[in-house]
Amino acid sequence: MRIYGVALLAFCFLTGKLVGNLLGASIGINGDVGGVGFGMILLIFANGYLRKKGLLKPLTEKGILFWSAMYIPVVVAMSATQNVKAAISEGPIAIIVGVIVTISAFLLVPVISKIGRKKQND
């Protein structure tokens, strides 16, 4: 069985992890800071760029879409390895940031849902 799109996913994932580790080292944290997220953003941009240039074959494009969908469980698995107990014991900042991000996400849902909609003529 051929697996299409894995090379692009692997490149984006490893590049994101490298950026996350460099960011962590630059702020004094011994770990990855957002590497999986950076990888996912890179995958989105790379996929869009290659599609725009017409460099993706249909099977490769379907493979990338499949592996993009599989990326979310990877994010969940990687976030499960974080040391939540240590983060909370260091102070309330982890809880405060989590609450702020969650509220921000809820507030942005209406804004994001309007993106891409065609204006209706009344």
N, CA, C and O of each residue as an XYZ file, in Angstrom:
488
protein
N       0.840     -1.185      0.000
C       0.000      0.000      0.000
C       0.883      1.247      0.000
O       1.832      1.344      0.779
N       0.574      2.169     -0.853
C       1.309      3.426     -0.899
C       0.678      4.408      0.069
O      -0.544      4.486      0.194
N       1.506      5.135      0.731
C       1.017      6.145      1.669
C       1.449      7.500      1.131
O       2.638      7.818      1.089
N       0.466      8.291      0.720
C       0.737      9.582      0.107
C       0.649     10.699      1.149
O      -0.213     10.675      2.027
N       1.521     11.641      1.044
C       1.468     12.809      1.908
C       2.262     12.679      3.195
O       2.361     13.642      3.955
N       2.832     11.503      3.458
C       3.551     11.300      4.721
C       4.839     12.115      4.775
O       5.215     12.621      5.833
N       5.512     12.243      3.638
C       6.768     13.003      3.631
C       6.518     14.467      4.003
O       7.273     15.054      4.779
N       5.460     15.047      3.447
C       5.148     16.439      3.772
C       4.748     16.573      5.240
O       5.164     17.517      5.912
N       3.951     15.641      5.735
C       3.554     15.673      7.141
C       4.769     15.527      8.049
O       4.903     16.257      9.031
N       5.652     14.588      7.725
C       6.847     14.372      8.546
C       7.738     15.610      8.549
O       8.255     16.005      9.595
N       7.917     16.220      7.380
C       8.730     17.429      7.299
C       8.143     18.540      8.166
O       8.858     19.193      8.926
N       6.834     18.744      8.043
C       6.184     19.809      8.815
C       6.248     19.518     10.313
O       6.502     20.421     11.110
N       6.018     18.267     10.695
C       6.056     17.892     12.106
C       7.451     18.102     12.694
O       7.596     18.702     13.759
N       8.470     17.607     12.000
C       9.839     17.734     12.524
C      10.298     19.188     12.545
O      10.987     19.604     13.478
N       9.928     19.960     11.537
C      10.275     21.373     11.525
C       9.571     22.111     12.666
O      10.168     22.958     13.331
N       8.307     21.781     12.882
C       7.566     22.382     13.992
C       8.165     22.027     15.345
O       8.268     22.880     16.227
N       8.560     20.768     15.509
C       9.196     20.363     16.768
C      10.517     21.104     16.977
O      10.837     21.508     18.094
N      11.277     21.279     15.905
C      12.535     22.012     16.011
C      12.289     23.456     16.430
O      12.967     23.977     17.316
N      11.320     24.095     15.792
C      10.984     25.481     16.141
C      10.483     25.551     17.589
O      10.854     26.463     18.327
N       9.649     24.600     17.995
C       9.140     24.570     19.365
C      10.247     24.388     20.393
O      10.233     25.033     21.441
N      11.212     23.509     20.099
C      12.333     23.311     21.019
C      13.234     24.537     21.076
O      13.719     24.909     22.144
N      13.456     25.165     19.923
C      14.260     26.395     19.911
C      13.560     27.515     20.676
O      14.203     28.265     21.410
N      12.251     27.627     20.507
C      11.491     28.635     21.249
C      11.548     28.351     22.748
O      11.720     29.269     23.550
N      11.405     27.091     23.121
C      11.501     26.717     24.538
C      12.862     27.051     25.118
O      12.959     27.583     26.224
N      13.913     26.739     24.375
C      15.267     27.035     24.847
C      15.496     28.537     24.952
O      16.190     29.004     25.855
N      14.906     29.297     24.016
C      15.128     30.746     24.038
C      14.441     31.433     25.220
O      14.875     32.501     25.652
N      13.371     30.827     25.746
C      12.697     31.426     26.902
C      13.031     30.693     28.201
O      12.445     30.971     29.248
N      13.975     29.758     28.124
C      14.465     29.111     29.334
C      13.647     27.922     29.811
O      13.706     27.567     30.988
N      12.890     27.305     28.921
C      12.102     26.126     29.291
C      12.750     24.907     28.663
O      13.095     24.914     27.481
N      12.913     23.868     29.454
C      13.518     22.635     28.958
C      12.428     21.773     28.327
O      12.008     20.772     28.908
N      11.977     22.158     27.150
C      10.935     21.394     26.477
C      10.435     22.098     25.239
O      10.922     23.162     24.856
N       9.454     21.476     24.629
C       8.859     21.960     23.393
C       7.738     22.946     23.714
O       6.877     22.659     24.546
N       7.748     24.087     23.068
C       6.716     25.092     23.273
C       5.979     25.298     21.948
O       6.417     26.078     21.102
N       4.871     24.600     21.777
C       4.035     24.786     20.598
C       4.547     24.155     19.325
O       4.133     24.557     18.238
N       5.429     23.185     19.421
C       6.009     22.577     18.225
C       4.989     21.909     17.327
O       5.057     22.039     16.105
N       4.055     21.204     17.911
C       3.037     20.523     17.112
C       2.145     21.548     16.422
O       1.757     21.355     15.269
N       1.819     22.625     17.108
C       1.026     23.689     16.500
C       1.758     24.352     15.351
O       1.164     24.617     14.306
N       3.056     24.624     15.534
C       3.852     25.194     14.448
C       3.875     24.250     13.251
O       3.774     24.684     12.103
N       4.007     22.962     13.528
C       3.996     21.971     12.451
C       2.677     21.949     11.699
O       2.656     21.828     10.474
N       1.577     22.067     12.430
C       0.265     22.053     11.788
C       0.063     23.298     10.923
O      -0.468     23.211      9.816
N       0.482     24.443     11.427
C       0.382     25.676     10.634
C       1.242     25.567      9.374
O       0.821     25.975      8.291
N       2.436     25.021      9.521
C       3.309     24.831      8.367
C       2.668     23.877      7.360
O       2.758     24.105      6.154
N       2.027     22.819      7.838
C       1.347     21.873      6.953
C       0.215     22.556      6.185
O       0.041     22.317      4.990
N      -0.545     23.396      6.863
C      -1.643     24.119      6.196
C      -1.098     25.017      5.094
O      -1.614     25.017      3.977
N      -0.052     25.785      5.409
C       0.513     26.688      4.411
C       1.181     25.930      3.262
O       1.042     26.316      2.101
N       1.900     24.861      3.579
C       2.565     24.079      2.535
C       1.532     23.429      1.614
O       1.702     23.426      0.395
N       0.475     22.884      2.188
C      -0.582     22.261      1.393
C      -1.236     23.295      0.483
O      -1.455     23.027     -0.699
N      -1.549     24.467      1.017
C      -2.147     25.527      0.212
C      -1.228     25.998     -0.900
O      -1.673     26.226     -2.025
N       0.041     26.142     -0.591
C       1.014     26.595     -1.589
C       1.151     25.582     -2.726
O       1.115     25.942     -3.903
N       1.310     24.301     -2.352
C       1.478     23.266     -3.374
C       0.223     23.108     -4.225
O       0.312     22.864     -5.429
N      -0.938     23.244     -3.605
C      -2.195     23.148     -4.351
C      -2.328     24.325     -5.312
O      -2.752     24.152     -6.454
N      -1.964     25.524     -4.850
C      -2.061     26.728     -5.679
C      -1.135     26.638     -6.890
O      -1.492     27.091     -7.978
N       0.040     26.061     -6.709
C       1.006     25.923     -7.799
C       0.714     24.724     -8.695
O       1.378     24.543     -9.716
N      -0.269     23.903     -8.327
C      -0.617     22.738     -9.132
C       0.401     21.609     -9.041
O       0.525     20.812     -9.971
N       1.126     21.532     -7.939
C       2.167     20.520     -7.780
C       1.689     19.249     -7.083
O       2.471     18.318     -6.890
N       0.422     19.203     -6.707
C      -0.096     18.032     -6.000
C      -0.897     17.148     -6.951
O      -1.802     17.617     -7.641
N      -0.556     15.878     -6.974
C      -1.360     14.908     -7.705
C      -2.589     14.599     -6.859
O      -2.545     14.748     -5.638
N      -3.679     14.176     -7.479
C      -4.911     13.915     -6.706
C      -4.723     12.905     -5.564
O      -5.263     13.100     -4.475
N      -3.965     11.836     -5.805
C      -3.754     10.848     -4.734
C      -2.930     11.437     -3.591
O      -3.197     11.161     -2.422
N      -1.943     12.236     -3.927
C      -1.137     12.875     -2.891
C      -1.980     13.856     -2.088
O      -1.858     13.932     -0.866
N      -2.833     14.604     -2.776
C      -3.699     15.561     -2.085
C      -4.649     14.846     -1.123
O      -4.867     15.314     -0.005
N      -5.214     13.716     -1.553
C      -6.092     12.930     -0.671
C      -5.309     12.384      0.517
O      -5.822     12.339      1.635
N      -4.069     11.970      0.275
C      -3.237     11.468      1.365
C      -2.920     12.558      2.378
O      -2.922     12.310      3.584
N      -2.650     13.754      1.894
C      -2.367     14.875      2.796
C      -3.607     15.219      3.613
O      -3.508     15.496      4.809
N      -4.770     15.202      2.972
C      -6.006     15.462      3.720
C      -6.225     14.402      4.797
O      -6.641     14.726      5.909
N      -5.947     13.140      4.472
C      -6.089     12.072      5.458
C      -5.143     12.285      6.626
O      -5.555     12.218      7.784
N      -3.871     12.541      6.327
C      -2.898     12.706      7.404
C      -3.122     14.004      8.169
O      -2.782     14.088      9.349
N      -3.686     15.013      7.519
C      -4.033     16.242      8.243
C      -5.095     15.942      9.290
O      -5.047     16.467     10.402
N      -6.062     15.088      8.926
C      -7.096     14.698      9.892
C      -6.504     13.862     11.022
O      -6.987     13.927     12.152
N      -5.484     13.091     10.739
C      -4.837     12.268     11.762
C      -3.946     13.098     12.676
O      -3.530     12.625     13.734
N      -3.653     14.320     12.280
C      -2.749     15.172     13.039
C      -3.347     15.574     14.385
O      -2.619     15.745     15.363
N      -4.672     15.725     14.439
C      -5.316     16.137     15.691
C      -5.101     15.102     16.801
O      -4.778     15.498     17.920
N      -5.265     13.795     16.549
C      -4.938     12.835     17.608
C      -3.475     12.894     18.042
O      -3.153     12.617     19.198
N      -2.593     13.254     17.111
C      -1.183     13.410     17.481
C      -1.042     14.561     18.471
O      -0.305     14.455     19.451
N      -1.750     15.662     18.214
C      -1.708     16.813     19.123
C      -2.220     16.410     20.501
O      -1.623     16.775     21.514
N      -3.311     15.666     20.550
C      -3.864     15.236     21.831
C      -2.891     14.318     22.558
O      -2.684     14.462     23.763
N      -2.298     13.384     21.839
C      -1.339     12.460     22.463
C      -0.118     13.203     22.993
O       0.392     12.883     24.067
N       0.349     14.195     22.238
C       1.526     14.924     22.687
C       1.206     15.830     23.864
O       2.035     16.002     24.758
N       0.019     16.409     23.874
C      -0.327     17.275     24.997
C      -0.553     16.453     26.260
O      -0.411     16.969     27.369
N      -0.903     15.179     26.101
C      -1.086     14.310     27.268
C       0.232     14.043     27.975
O       0.241     13.662     29.145
N       1.342     14.238     27.280
C       2.640     13.984     27.899
C       3.155     15.175     28.695
O       4.186     15.072     29.360
N       2.461     16.291     28.638
C       2.891     17.470     29.382
C       2.673     17.246     30.880
O       1.750     16.532     31.272
N       3.495     17.835     31.694
C       3.421     17.677     33.133
C       2.491     18.738     33.717
O       2.931     19.808     34.136
N       1.196     18.418     33.736
C       0.187     19.365     34.198
C       0.342     19.643     35.689
O       0.176     20.782     36.125
N       0.655     18.627     36.463
C       0.792     18.808     37.913
C       1.887     19.829     38.231
O       1.704     20.684     39.097
N       3.014     19.741     37.539
C       4.101     20.695     37.774
C       3.689     22.101     37.336
O       4.050     23.081     37.989
N       2.947     22.209     36.251
C       2.518     23.521     35.775
C       1.592     24.185     36.774
O       1.720     25.382     37.031
N       0.667     23.437     37.338
C      -0.274     24.002     38.300
C       0.417     24.327     39.623
O       0.100     25.331     40.260
N       1.358     23.482     40.034
C       2.036     23.720     41.305
C       2.966     24.931     41.248
O       3.333     25.473     42.291
N       3.347     25.356     40.064
C       4.218     26.525     39.927
C       3.473     27.830     40.135
O       4.096     28.883     40.267
N       2.171     27.779     40.166
C       1.394     28.987     40.378
C       0.126     28.983     39.553
O      -0.107     28.078     38.751
N      -0.684     29.993     39.755
C      -1.983     30.027     39.066
C      -1.906     30.474     37.608
O      -2.933     30.533     36.931
N      -0.713     30.788     37.115
C      -0.615     31.319     35.760
C      -1.126     30.333     34.717
O      -1.733     30.747     33.729
N      -0.891     29.028     34.916
C      -1.362     28.026     33.945
C      -2.883     28.022     33.874
O      -3.457     27.914     32.791
N      -3.527     28.137     35.014
C      -4.990     28.138     35.043
C      -5.521     29.428     34.418
O      -6.483     29.399     33.650
N      -4.900     30.552     34.746
C      -5.336     31.842     34.204
C      -5.211     31.861     32.679
O      -6.136     32.278     31.982
N      -4.079     31.413     32.173
C      -3.865     31.389     30.724
C      -4.858     30.438     30.066
O      -5.402     30.758     29.009
N      -5.104     29.284     30.664
C      -6.070     28.338     30.110
C      -7.466     28.915     30.035
O      -8.169     28.725     29.043
N      -7.873     29.619     31.080
C      -9.206     30.235     31.094
C      -9.294     31.345     30.036
O     -10.291     31.446     29.322
N      -8.257     32.168     29.941
C      -8.252     33.256     28.950
C      -8.329     32.705     27.529
O      -9.093     33.210     26.707
N      -7.546     31.676     27.240
C      -7.551     31.090     25.899
C      -8.896     30.459     25.587
O      -9.393     30.595     24.469
N      -9.495     29.772     26.552
C     -10.799     29.139     26.331
C     -11.877     30.188     26.066
O     -12.675     30.038     25.141
N     -11.905     31.236     26.863
C     -12.893     32.303     26.660
C     -12.672     32.984     25.312
O     -13.631     33.278     24.599
N     -11.416     33.233     24.964
C     -11.107     33.850     23.666
C     -11.592     32.978     22.512
O     -12.140     33.485     21.533
N     -11.391     31.675     22.627
C     -11.836     30.762     21.574
C     -13.348     30.808     21.420
O     -13.858     30.831     20.300
N     -14.072     30.822     22.542
C     -15.535     30.902     22.466
C     -15.981     32.221     21.833
O     -16.934     32.241     21.054
N     -15.305     33.314     22.161
C     -15.681     34.610     21.613
C     -15.359     34.733     20.123
O     -16.003     35.505     19.412
N     -14.371     33.979     19.649
C     -13.987     34.056     18.244
C     -14.819     33.161     17.331
O     -14.720     33.279     16.109
N     -15.634     32.272     17.891
C     -16.440     31.370     17.055
C     -17.337     32.138     16.088
O     -17.353     31.799     14.905
N     -18.094     33.165     16.530
C     -18.929     33.899     15.568
C     -18.105     34.605     14.492
O     -18.520     34.667     13.335
N     -16.962     35.128     14.860
C     -16.115     35.834     13.899
C     -15.587     34.850     12.851
O     -15.628     35.127     11.652
N     -15.097     33.708     13.311
C     -14.541     32.720     12.392
C     -15.633     32.123     11.509
O     -15.386     31.814     10.343
N     -16.838     31.958     12.055
C     -17.916     31.370     11.249
C     -18.341     32.275     10.102
O     -18.931     31.800      9.131
N     -18.053     33.572     10.196
C     -18.407     34.515      9.127
C     -17.381     34.507      8.000
O     -17.667     34.991      6.905
N     -16.219     33.978      8.244
C     -15.171     33.961      7.233
C     -15.592     33.014      6.100
O     -15.970     31.870      6.353
N     -15.527     33.477      4.903
C     -15.835     32.653      3.758
C     -17.297     32.651      3.354
O     -17.637     32.098      2.309
N     -18.159     33.240      4.135
C     -19.569     33.311      3.758
C     -19.764     34.361      2.682
O     -19.124     35.412      2.688
N     -20.640     34.062      1.783
C     -21.004     35.051      0.770
C     -22.054     35.979      1.357
O     -22.922     35.549      2.117
N     -21.970     37.249      1.000
C     -22.940     38.207      1.476
C     -24.274     37.933      0.807
O     -24.342     37.727     -0.405
N     -25.340     37.932      1.608
C     -26.667     37.675      1.081
C     -27.338     39.018      0.761
O     -27.271     39.969      1.540
N     -27.970     39.060     -0.378
C     -28.713     40.270     -0.751
C     -30.121     40.171     -0.192
O     -30.844     39.220     -0.490
N     -30.512     41.145      0.614
C     -31.847     41.120      1.226
C     -32.845     41.846      0.382
O     -34.019     41.926      0.745
